[in-house]
Amino acid sequence: MSTVALTFDDGPHPESTPALLDALTRAGVRATFFVCGEQVVRHPELLRALHEAGMWLGNRSHTHPHLPGLDDHALRRELQLPQRLLHRMTGSYPTLFRPPYCDTDTRVRGAAAALGLTEVLCTTDTRDWAGADAEAIVHAARDEPPGGVVLMHDHGRRTTVEAVPHLLAAWAERGLRPGPVPPR
């Protein structure tokens, strides 16, 4: 069976993480959660739940700023803080990184690489962050090709949670299932 990387950004969040985790575990699949350090500090129990359920974890930055606009010190801090938090809580360092707003440049990629992080963007943005309803979210990603990377958000939006079972069913009909982010 071919795979698509299903990814969720900006959590963990109490209004969406438990429901997303429930939908994924019911379907017997895993997804990648690119977490923000500040959210991990606010909701450590949710990060632990993701980790214990076997979800893949990535670094989204600490405070979700536009990284290219930061000076070198602030940029390093934004990437290092979540690395340390996740290592302390899970015993391992993330190896994947998605810049906030997918806003990146050579300096951001270099800072990430210096920490052993591989930058991951996406092939499909479901625009759930812009208020898309569940049907629009599913429509945006249902035809994702094998090896694609679908961007969704774990930041309290019910429409994202509602879309996940329908999207998983649409992919299953095509012989696809969520898998890890493909190597670059």
MIFIDO-737717 format. One record per residue (C-alpha): residue in one letter; x, y, z. Coordinates in steps of 0.05 Angstrom, whole numbers, padded with zeros to 5 digits, always signed. Each point is the difference from the previous one (the first is absolute). Layout:
N
AXYZ;...
# end
This chain:
184
M+00000+00000+00000;S+00026+00069-00018;T+00006+00055+00052;V-00013+00074+00008;A+00029+00041+00057;L-00057+00029+00041;T+00028+00057+00041;F-00029+00046+00053;D+00031+00066+00020;D-00001+00047+00060;G-00024-00045+00057;P-00009-00033+00045;H-00067+00031+00016;P-00053-00024+00050;E-00058+00013-00048;S+00028-00042-00057;T+00058-00045+00020;P-00041-00052+00039;A-00052-00005-00056;L+00053-00004-00055;L+00037-00053+00040;D-00065-00039+00009;A-00017+00003-00074;L+00070-00023-00020;T+00005-00056+00051;R-00070-00025-00018;A+00023-00005-00072;G+00066-00033+00021;V+00043+00053-00033;R+00054+00048+00020;A+00012+00073-00019;T+00055+00051+00010;F-00013+00056+00049;F+00044+00062-00007;V-00006+00030+00069;C+00014+00069+00027;G+00042+00004+00062;E-00046+00049+00035;Q-00059-00048-00011;V+00041-00058+00028;V+00015+00041+00062;R-00075+00016+00008;H-00023-00071-00014;P+00054-00050+00016;E-00051-00055+00012;L-00023+00005-00072;L+00071-00005-00026;R+00009-00063+00043;A-00065-00028-00028;L+00024+00010-00072;H+00067-00031+00016;E-00031-00060+00036;A-00047-00012-00059;G+00060-00004-00046;M-00013+00063-00040;W+00061+00030-00034;L+00021+00067+00031;G+00033+00058-00035;N+00024+00070+00020;R-00043+00059-00021;S+00040+00053+00039;H-00012+00026+00070;T-00046+00060-00011;H-00020-00006-00074;P+00033+00063-00027;H+00021+00017-00071;L+00069-00030+00006;P+00036+00035-00058;G-00011+00067+00036;L+00036-00021+00063;D+00072+00013+00017;D+00046-00061+00005;H-00005-00006+00076;A-00076+00004+00000;L-00004-00050-00057;R+00043-00051+00036;R-00040+00009+00063;E-00066-00011-00037;L+00026-00067-00025;Q+00040-00022+00060;L-00054+00008+00054;P-00049-00050-00031;Q+00058-00048-00014;R+00018+00000+00074;L-00072-00005+00023;L-00016-00059-00044;H+00064-00035+00019;R-00014+00009+00073;M-00071-00025-00007;T+00009-00057-00050;G+00073-00019+00005;S+00015+00017-00072;Y+00012+00061-00042;P-00046+00015-00059;T+00032-00006-00068;L-00054+00036-00039;F-00016+00074-00001;R-00054+00042-00033;P+00010+00075+00002;P-00060+00042+00021;Y-00039+00025-00061;C+00047-00045-00041;D+00041+00064-00001;T+00073-00020-00010;D+00065+00019-00031;T+00072-00025-00003;R+00016+00026+00069;V-00061-00035+00032;R+00017-00065-00036;G+00072+00006+00024;A-00020+00012+00072;A-00046-00060-00002;A+00053-00044-00032;A+00050+00020+00054;L-00048-00032+00050;G-00009-00063-00042;L-00068+00022-00026;T-00026-00013-00070;E-00048+00054-00025;V-00068-00026-00022;L-00048+00043-00039;C-00063-00029-00033;T-00029-00020-00066;T-00072+00017+00020;D-00023+00054+00048;T-00072-00017+00020;R-00010+00072+00023;D-00033-00024+00063;W+00036+00058+00034;A-00041+00048-00044;G-00067-00027+00024;A-00013-00052-00053;D-00058-00046+00018;A+00010-00075+00006;E-00025-00013-00071;A+00049+00050-00030;I+00057-00029+00041;V-00014-00071-00025;H-00008+00026-00072;A+00067+00035+00004;A+00038-00063+00020;R-00040-00061-00025;D+00039-00005-00065;E+00069+00007+00032;P+00050-00042-00038;P+00040-00054+00035;G+00060+00031+00035;G-00035+00067+00010;V+00000+00041+00063;V-00067+00027+00023;L-00002+00061+00046;M-00054+00005+00053;H-00002+00033+00068;D-00007-00023+00072;H-00022+00067+00028;G-00071-00009+00025;R-00038-00001-00066;R-00059-00048+00000;T-00004-00001-00075;T+00069-00032-00004;V-00021-00053+00051;E-00064-00013-00039;A+00038-00007-00066;V+00051-00052+00022;P-00044-00063+00000;H-00029+00019-00068;L+00069+00014-00029;L+00027-00066+00027;A-00059-00037-00032;A+00011+00035-00067;W+00074-00019+00001;A-00016-00072+00019;E-00045-00006-00061;R+00060+00019-00042;G+00047-00048+00035;L+00035+00055+00040;R+00013+00006+00074;P+00037+00051+00043;G+00074-00014+00008;P+00064+00036+00020;V+00024+00062-00035;P+00039-00026-00061;P+00075+00007+00002;R+00029+00057-00042;
# end
